[in-house]
């Protein structure tokens, strides 16, 4: 990815290397590896590339860590529950 590419120019089909994801999200590679190991992030190319959707996930994870002092398993659980809430709300909207 070009060094001057900003997150605004990415769409959900964009792919970032782990280094690019670290730079854009301002996290270290070990932090991304831990989220990946917990199943929070899905990678491509055996952990060397990630979907641009990962930016949103990492941003949410960092906010949970900062605001609620959650550890990694807590972050994984909270993100899973937040995704489930979003899915259920979308289902309710469809049923109305």
C-alpha positions in Angstrom: 0.0 0.0 0.0 1.3 3.4 -0.8 2.6 5.4 2.2 0.4 8.3 1.5 -2.8 6.3 1.2 -5.3 7.3 3.9 -8.0 5.2 5.4 -10.6 7.3 3.6 -9.4 5.9 0.2 -10.0 2.4 1.3 -13.1 0.3 0.8 -14.0 -3.0 2.3 -12.4 -4.9 -0.6 -9.0 -3.2 0.0 -6.2 -5.3 1.5 -3.5 -4.1 3.8 -0.3 -5.7 4.9 0.2 -6.1 8.6 2.7 -3.3 8.6 0.2 -1.0 6.9 -2.5 -1.9 9.4 -0.1 -1.3 12.3 0.8 2.2 10.9 -2.8 3.2 10.1 -4.2 2.0 13.4 -1.1 2.9 15.5 -0.7 -0.5 17.1 2.1 -2.9 17.2 2.2 -6.2 15.3 2.0 -8.3 18.5 -1.3 -6.6 19.3 -2.7 -7.5 15.9 -1.4 -11.1 16.2 -3.2 -11.4 19.6 -6.5 -10.3 18.1 -5.9 -12.7 15.2 -5.2 -15.6 17.6 -8.4 -14.9 19.4 -10.4 -14.9 16.2 -11.2 -11.2 16.2 -9.3 -10.5 13.0 -9.4 -12.7 9.9 -6.2 -12.6 7.8 -5.3 -13.5 4.3 -2.0 -14.9 3.1 -1.3 -16.6 6.4 -1.5 -13.5 8.6 0.4 -11.2 6.3 -2.5 -9.3 4.9 -5.8 -8.1 6.3 -9.0 -6.6 4.9 -9.6 -2.9 5.3 -12.6 -3.8 7.5 -10.0 -4.7 10.1 -9.4 -1.0 10.6 -12.8 -0.6 12.1 -12.4 -3.7 14.2 -9.1 -2.6 15.6 -10.5 0.9 16.3 -13.4 -0.6 18.2 -11.0 -2.9 20.1 -8.7 -0.1 21.1 -11.7 1.9 22.3 -12.9 -1.0 24.5 -9.4 -1.4 25.9 -9.0 2.3 26.7 -12.5 3.0 27.9 -13.2 -0.2 29.9 -9.7 -1.4 30.6 -10.6 -4.8 29.0 -8.0 -7.4 28.4 -7.8 -9.2 25.1 -10.3 -12.0 25.9 -12.7 -9.3 27.2 -12.2 -7.3 24.0 -12.9 -10.4 21.9 -16.1 -11.2 23.9 -17.3 -7.6 23.8 -16.7 -7.3 20.0 -18.6 -10.6 19.4 -21.5 -9.3 21.5 -21.5 -6.0 19.7 -21.6 -7.7 16.3 -24.5 -9.9 17.5 -26.4 -6.8 18.6 -25.8 -5.2 15.2 -27.0 -8.4 13.4 -30.1 -8.6 15.6 -31.0 -4.9 15.1 -30.7 -5.4 11.3 -33.0 -8.4 11.5 -35.5 -6.4 13.5 -35.4 -3.6 10.9 -36.1 -6.1 8.1 -39.1 -7.5 10.0 -40.7 -4.0 10.5 
